[in-house]
Amino acid sequence: MELKIIFDKDSVNMKFSTGWGFSCLVGKHILFDTGEKAEYLFNNLIGMDIDTADIKTVVISHHHWDHTNGLWELLKKKSGIKVYACPNFSSEFKDKVREFQGKLIETEKFTKLSDNVFVTGEIAGNYKDSYIAEQALVVENKDDIIVITGCSHPGILRIMEKVNEKFPKKRIKLVFGGFHLMDKDKREVNIIAEKLKNMGVEKVGPTHCTGYDAQMIFKEYYGRKFISVKVGQIYNV
């Protein structure tokens, strides 16, 4: 299976649009998040020779604009796409999915999307002193798992604890996406990086909202097993 980075703040070359938010194509049919603008999303899909007609499912990690804004144009182009959302996403988001003729599926618990792709279901998070619902995506292989995060508002450690509960015997090959550590001090980030390593996370690719200083701390901890995630990259898993 291929994982293709569709949107983020950095890219492999100038033909791709970059900005705030995240998007990753899992296999041919599952899109995880949709970035900050439809224009950017579609430019990058075209640039990676991806046919939007193949996208059958969209997983939204959380309902912030920089993860959802590409969704509506995608639904305009292809009605009937399955949209996996947390139960506590806003009613405005849910109504808009239905308005654009998407098939809304609310994921309270761990949910299987395909033979080896899952969403964690809703995990409670906090953003600006308010509750926020978020979910992550898990790709299962024979011996290991890969975890993709949107912003990790519940905390990357909490997300990984939930994943470990579901896959206690699986090696954690890679975790990448937003870790949302921009506002954390270096001491706390060091603790988080150390705990992830102690949990058995072999490789990390913190990006988007992680913050540059936090990324450098992870790079120091992981060395050659630190991955610089950029739009245009393809990972074979």
Secondary structure, DSSP 8 states (H G I E B T S, - for coil): -EEEEEE-S-BSSTTS---SS-EEEETTTEEE---S-HHHHHHHHHHTT--GGG--EEE-SS--HHHHTTHHHHHHHSTT-EEEE-TTS-HHHHHHHHHTT-EEEE-SS-EEEETTEEE---EEEEETTEEEEE--EEEE-SSEEEEEES--TT-HHHHHHHHHHH-TTSEEEEEEEE---TTS-HHHHHHHHHHHHHTTEEEEEEEGGG-HHHHHHHHHHHGGGB----BT-EEE-
